[in-house]
């Protein structure tokens, strides 16, 4: 079994109101979350709660689109409801 990774949310973080996700779009209109291999993090989905951070990810998404020939879009998700919580 691999080693667990623990993440800490800094006190300065706020509640996520909008979730931004880069998604591929195929010729039938189906979507899939795009991921990139980032140094020190490994394979990481291009998803964030910050519009500013999403804008900085655009060049990464553009490189992925160019290399794969896929269409990639940036989507903003504004509604949410919690479907699971750990004990």
N, C-alpha and C positions, 0 to 999 in steps of 0.2 A: 504494500500500500504506500502511496506517496505521502510526503510530508504535508501537513495542513498549512494553509496560508491564512494569517489573520490580518484583517484590514481595520484601520481605525479612521473614523470620521472626525476630522478636526472640529473644534468648537465653533469656528467661524463659518462652517457650512450651514446652509439654510435648507428648509424643506424644498424638495424638488416639485416645482409647479408644472414644468414642461420637460419631457424627456425627448432628447434629440437622438435619432438613430439613422445611420447611413444604411440604406438597403438597396440590394440589387433588384432590378426589375426585368423579368424575362419577357419574351414576345407574347405571352398569354396574360401578362399583367400580374403574375405572381411575384411575391416579394420574399427576400431572404436577408437576414442581417449580415452585414459585411464585417469581416475581421481582418486585422493586420498583425504581422509579427513585429512586436516592438522590443527593442533591446531592454533586457532586464525584466520584462513582463511576459514574454512569450506571445502566444496567440491571444489577441485582445479584441473583443467586439468594439466597433466604432460607435459607441453609445455614451452619452453624457447628459447631465442635467443642466449644463451651462451653454448658453447660446455662444458666448465668447469662445469657449473651448471647441464647440462644434465648428465654428468658422476656421479655427486653426487646423482642423482635421481635413478640410476640403482638399488641400494639395495631396494628402495621403490617398483620399478617395479617388481623386483624379488619376493618380499613378496606377491604382488598382484597376480602374476602369480601362485605362489605356492598355495595360498588360493583359487583361482578361478578355477585352472586347465586350464587356458587359456594360449595360446602362446602370448607373448608380444615382440615387437621389437621396436627399436629406429630408427626413420626415420628422415632424414635431407631433408628439402625442400629449394631449392636454387633459384628458380625463383618465382617472384611474380609480381602482378599488382594490383593496388588499385581498388576495386569494389564499394566502398562506402565511403563517408566522411560526418560527421555531419556539420551542418551549423555553 
